[in-house]
Amino acid sequence: MAGSSDRSLAADDNVWFFPRYKSTPPKFLFALFTMLNLITMIDRGILPGSSTKFSAFVGLAGDTPSVFKRNPDAALGLLQAAYMGGYTVAILINSHLAHTRKWKNLISGGMSVWFLAVIGSGLSFAASSFYLLLFSRIVTGVAEASFHIVAPPIIQDRGGAHSGFYLSIYLAAMPVGLSTGYVYGFFLGDNENLGWQWAYFFLAIASAPIIIACFFVRDSTNGGILPGGTLVHKETVLHKDGKPGKLHQMTYWDEIAVCLSSPVLIFTILGYSVMIAVVSVLGTFGGAFVLALELFNDEKTASLFFGFAAACAGIVGMPIGGLIADRVLEKHGGGNQDEASLRILPPMLTAVNMCVLASILSCWPTTITSNPGLFLLFLFFGWTFLFMAQSGVAFSIMMSVPSIYRPNALACSALLSHALGDVPAPLIFGALKDQMAPACIISPDGEFQDPDECRTQHKGIRVTLAVIFAYMTFAALFFELARRAAQSQLSKKSHKQKFDADSMFDPVEGGLS
């Protein structure tokens, strides 16, 4: 069902700026998108990876408000929230601009600003300025949003028979980048000769060639606009006599209304928000969980093994999920893209739900095992199945609306899934953990408040894990509701087509009317 580019996929042995190609070969675009995803995720992971050093900086910076000097953890929360706030606002704006602006300009301009904002994050240390760091994190989020609504539709359209696999590699850069950024930020932040500021400087240096490559991209398909969009992006309004009337400029609110009117999209986003909520909670408190359960002796070892398990699960699970998506596309695709989407959605969402249920079953043994190897093994399998669902979720989001509105659907997904998922979930489940095991709360010096008492509260930690995994069942519920909504739409479409075909037959004349 996926579209094709001006050149075949076999033309991947030429660099993207090779002059005899009117358009950059698809595989080079996919590699570029994956690298952009990787560097932006590494940037996201630096701050949580070196959180103690950032807390010390907040206390020492000359312009830090007094309320944050007294509560540095609140300042770290503000930095993360500011980044996410800038990202969510910008992705909504970019989803509208993607209909009328060349996607190359959106990406190259946005990533250039991102490069400057990363440098600004590092310079905030030398300037001893909390506000410079805060502003840089906001701008980083704004700039990063430029390509997240562009890459998936292009991969879907130009990936051919392997679009699911290529999309899975692109998505795999997220857990790999976040885990890499966490470890990278931890080690540079802990280095007395460098510090966390050099994590940003080195990242900017390494990212420069990738960002420069964006300016050499060529795309002659649809004038460089995402497929389905036009330079004017207008719809013709017809009079009652069928003659064309005025041209209506599509507004941002028109696009959002289309997305919100799709029950398949809404239920899919709700299911996805549960998925990222669970991943976020485990990523935030995973090291504390395994440390409190005495599976490892120190926080550093616990965090490293936990992050390594998550990264490996992403590397293994994402490509397998992409291959599963390719099988579904091959079996049920073909023909008009929007019509094929109706056929593909039910089996695609079924595959997603099978992965989610397998993830839940794989994670449950972690609530009873006391062996660190078995704990990480079961968690690895649980994460692997969860990551296997990612490609199917991404396709379901894009297919739940007419193809022209895919950027808007992705933007709505980013906004709602963060608002309902990884933003409130750490607060809610963190409070539950503190309630169930109060002695296992981490104190400012990095130790448990009462280590001896914490050993008697293992049950509270395991109950918290059980509640987290039980919460995952809501993802399965929402994906099943999305599947049923998609199946209902497909049935209505089939009945309409049958009725239209029957209406063409005149029973009196015994033939076609």
N, C-alpha and C positions, 0 to 999 in steps of 0.2 A: 504494500500500500504506500510505502514511502516514495517520495519523489526522487528525481535524479538531478545531478548537476550537469553543467555544460560539458564536463569531461568525466570520463568513467573513473571508477575507483582504481583501475589499474594504473592510472597516471600518478601514483603516489611516490614515484622515484625522482620527482623534480621538486625543488624548493618552491615555496609559495610565491616568490617574487620572480619566478622564471618568466621572461618576457613573452614567450609564445603562447602562454595560457591566459585566456580572457578571465578565468576565475581560478582562484586558489583551489588545488585538488582537495576534495573532502577530507581525506585522512590527515592532511596537514592542519586543516581547520580543527579537526577533532583533537589532535595533539596539542594545538595551541590553547583551545578551550580547557583541556585537562590541566595544562600547566598553570593557566590563570587561576583555575579553581584551587590548585594545590598551594600556590603562593598566598592566596588570600586566606585559606584555611590555616596555614602556618602562622600568618599574622594574628588570626583570632586566638590561637593557642598560646601565644607568648605571655600574655597577661596572667591567665590562670596558672601557667606553669611556673611563674616567678612571683606568685601572689604575695609572699612574705616580703620580698624586696620592694615591691610596689607599695605595700603598706608602709614600709619605712620611709620611702620617698614622699608619700603623702604627708607624713608627720613632719618631714624636714623642709618641704618646699615652702618658699617664702610667701606665696599668695594663697596657700590652702586655707579655706574658711575654718574657723575655730571648731565648728561642729564636726568637721571631718578629721581634724587633728585628734579630737577625742575619740572618734569612731572611724578609724581607717578602713575597716571592712565595709562600712556604708559607702565610703568613697569608691572602693573597688566595684561595688554594686552599681554605683552611678556611672562609672566609666563603661561598664558592660552594657548598661541600659541605654546610655547615650549612643553608643555604637549601634545597638540594635534599633534604636529609634530613628537614627539617620538612615539606616539601611531600609527599614520598612517604608518610610515616607518616600525615599528615592525610588524604590522598586515599583511603587504604584505610579509615579510620574513617568519613569522609563517605559513602563508597559504601555502607556498612552503614546509616548513619542515613537515607540517602535513601529507604529503603523504609518508614520509619515517621514521618519528620518532613516538615513542609511545606517544599518546596524554597525558597520565598520566604524563610523564616526562616533557612535555611542560608546563603543568599547574602547577605542583608542583614546578618546577624550577622557572617559571615566577612569581608565587605568593610569593615565598620566597624572591625574589629580590624586589617585590612590598612592602613587609613587611619592609625590610630594608630602602627602599626609603621613606616610610611614616615616619619612625623614623627620618630619615635625614631631612625631612621637618620640624619636630618639633625642632630638634637640631639647625636648622639655626637661631632660635631666640636667644638661649643662646650664639651661636657663633657670633651673630650680623653680619651674612654673607648673603648678597643677592645672591651671586653666589652659595652658598651651597643650598639655597632654589631653585634656578633656575635648578641646576643639579638634585636635588631630584625630581622636578616635571617632568623633561624629563625622568628620569629613571622610575618613576611611570607610565607614559604613555607607555613606552616600555614594562614594565613587565605586565601591565594590558591586553595588546593585546593577551597574550598567550592563553586565554580561550575563547575569543569572536568568534573565528573561529572554535572552537571545540564543544561547547555546543549545538548550534542549530542543526547541523547534527545528533548528538547522540540522542537528544530529538526526532527528526523526525523519526529516525530509530527504536527507542526502546520505543516510547510512545504508540504504539499500536493504538487502536481506539480513544485514548484521546491525541494523540500527539499535536494537536492544542491547547488543554486546558493547557497541561503542558508547551508548548512553551509560551503561553500567561502569565502564572505565572512567568516564567523566565524573560520575557520582562517587566512585571509590576514592577519588582525590579528597573528598570531604573528611571521612574518618582518618585516612592516612595523614592528611595535612594537619588536622587538629591534634592527633597524637604526636606527630613530629614537632609541631609548634610547642606543645606542652613540654616535651623532653628538651627541646632546643632552648626554650625560655628558661627552664629550670637550671640547666648547666651553665648557660652564659650569665644568668642572674646570680648564680652561686660562685662565679669566677671573680676573685678579688681584683684581678688586673683588667677586667673588661666591664662586666655589669650588664643589666638588662637593656640599657640603651643601645649597646652594640648588637644586640639581637635584631633590632630594627634597622640599624645601619647596614649590617651584613645582608639582611633580607632585601633591602632596597638595591644594593649592588648586584646581588644574584638575579633580581627580578628585571633589571634594566633591559637585557637582551630580549626577554620575552615580551615586554611592553613595546619595545621598538619594533618587534616583528609584527605587531598589530597594525602598524602604519603601512606595511607592505602587502597586506591582504587585498586581494582583488575579488570582486563579486559582481558579475554581470546579470545574475538571475534576478528578475523582477526589479531591475534598476538599483539593486543593492538593498532593497527593502525586504523585510521578512515576507515569505510567501503568504499570500492572503491580504497583505497590506498594499496600499497604493500611495502615490505621492500626495494625493488630495484626501484620500480616505473619506469619501462621501457616499451617501446612499441616495438613490433616486426615489422621490416621492411621487406616486402615481395618482392622477385624478380618477374619479369614478368611471370616466370614459376610457380609462386605460392609457391615456396619453401621459408622457412624462411631465412632471411639474417641477417644483423647485428642488434644488439639491440641498440636502440636509447634512450639515457638518456633524459628524459623530463626535460627541463629547465624552469626556472622561466618565461622567455619570451614566451615559448610555452603555458604555462598555462594562462598567461594574454591575449594572442592572442585569445584563445578559448572564454574567457569571453567577449572581445571586439567585437567578431564576432556575438554575440547573440543580435539581436535587442530587444528581449523581456527583457533581462537583462538591457540593456542601458535605455530603456524607463521607466522601473520600478524604476531604480536608480534615474532618473531625477524626477519622481513623488515623490519619497521618499525624495529627497533633498528639494523639496518645502515644504513637511510636516515638516521636522525638522527645516527648516528655520523659519517657522511660529511659531513653539513651542519655538525656541530659542529667537526670537524677543519678544514674549509675556513674556517669562521668564525673559528676560533682562530688559524690559521697563514696564512690567505689573504694578509694584508698582507705577512707575512714572505716568503712564496713569491714574490710578484710583485716585491718589493723585491730579493730575492736574485737573481732572474733579470734584474734591471736593466730591467724594463719601465717602472718609474717611478723618479724621482730621490730621493724622500723617503717616509718611512713614513706621514706624514699624508695625502699625496696617494694613496698606494697603498691605505690603509685606507678612505678616503672613496669611491674609485672601486669598490673591491671591495664595500663595503657597499651602494652605490647599485645595483650590478648585482644583488645578492641581493634587495634590496627590490623592484626592478622585476620580477624574475622571479616573486616571490610575488604581486604585484599582477596580473600577466598569467596566470600558470599556475594559481593557485587557482580563479578563476571558470571557466576552461575545463574544468578537472577536475570542477568541480561540475556543469556542463552535461552532461558525459559521463556522470556518475553518474545524472543525471536521465533520460537516454535509457535507461540500463540498467533503472532502476526502472520506467519507463513500459512497457517492453517485457516485462519478466518479473515485475512485481509484480501485486498484486490478491489479494483474498481475505484469509484469516486471516494475520496478520502473521508469526507464527512459521513457518507453512507456506510463505509467500511468500519468506521469507529463504532457505530451502533452494534455491529456484529462482534467486534473485538472486545468491547467492554465487559460483557458478562463472563467470558472465560478468563480474561485478564484479571478481573477482580477475584475470581475463584482461586486462581493461582496465588494471588497476593494473600488471600485469607489462609490458604494451606500453609504458607510460609510463616504467617503470624502464629497460627495454632501450634506449629512445630516448635517455634521459638518459645512459646509459653511452656510447653511440656519439657523442653530441654533445660529451661532455667529453674524449674521447681526443685530439682535435687540440691541446688545450692543452699536451700533453706534448712537442710538437715546434715549435710556433709561437713566434717571437720578437717578433712584432708585438703591442704592447699592446692595440690595438683588436680584433684578431682573437682574442686571448686572452680578453678580457672578453666578446666576442660569443659564442664557443663556450661559455664558462662560463655566460653568461646563458641560452642555449638548454638547456644541461644542467640547470641549476637549474629552469628553467621546466617541463620535462618531469617533473622530480622532484616539484615542487610540484603538478603536475597529478594526481599519484597520491594526494595527501593525503586528498581527500574519499572516494575509493574505499576507502582503508585504514580510515578512520573508520567508514564504513558496514559494512565487513567485520568489524571488531571488534565492533560492536554486534549484528550479525546472526548471529555465530557462537555465541551463547548464547540461551536463551529470553529474551524481551523484558524480563521482570521483572529479569533479572540484568545488564542493560546497564550500570548504574553500576559494578557490580563488575568487569565486563570492561574498562571504561575505566580503572578503578583499577589492575587487574593490568597493563594495557598501560603505564600511566605508570610503575609500579614497575620492571617487567622491561626496558622499552625504555631507561630511564635507566641501570639497573644494567648492562645489556649494551651500551649504545650510547654516549651522550655523556659518561658518566663515565670509562670506561677508555680510550675511543678517542683523546682528545687526548694522554694519557700514552704510549700505545703508538706512535702515529704521530709524536708529537713526538720520542720517543726515536729512531725510525727516521730522521727528518729530521736530527737531530744526528749520527747515525752516518754517514749518507750524505754530509753536507756539514758537517763540524765547524767549518770556518772561518766558516760562515754563522750560527753561534749568536749570538743577540742578547745583548750585554753589558749590565750595569746602567745604563750611560750611554746606552742606546738605539742603539748602533752595532754593526756586525758585529765579531766578535773579530779577524778578519783580513780587511779588505775586499779587499785585493789577491788573497789566496788564495781568497776566496769566489768571485771571478770565474772561477776555474778549476774550480769545483765545481758549475757549473750542471747537469751531468749527474746529480749526486746529487739535486738538487731535482726534476728531471724524473722520475727513477726513483721518488722518493717519491710524486709525483703519480700515476704509473702504478700503483703499488701501491694507492693509495687508490681509484682508479677500478676496478681489478680486484676489489677487495674488494666493490664494489657488486654484482658478479655473484651474491654470496651472497643478496642481497635478492631477486633474480629467482628463485633456486633455492627459497628458503623460500616465496615467494608461489605458485610452481608446486605445491609440496607442499601448501600450504593449499587451492589450487584442486582438487587431486586428492582430498583428504580431503573437501571439500565435495561433489564429484561423487559420491564413494562413498556419502556419507550420503543424497544425493538418490536414487541408484539403489536403495539399501536401502528407502527410504521408498516408492518407486514399486512395488517388488516386493511389499512388505507390503500395500499398498493393493490390488494386483491379486489377491494370495492371499486377502485378506479378501472381495473381491468374488466370487471363484470359490467360496469356501466357503459363500456364501449360496445357491448354486444346487444343488439336489438332483438328481443325475442319474437317480435311480430314479423320482422323481415327475415329472421333466421340468419342474420349475419351482423357484421360490424356496422354501427350507426355512422 
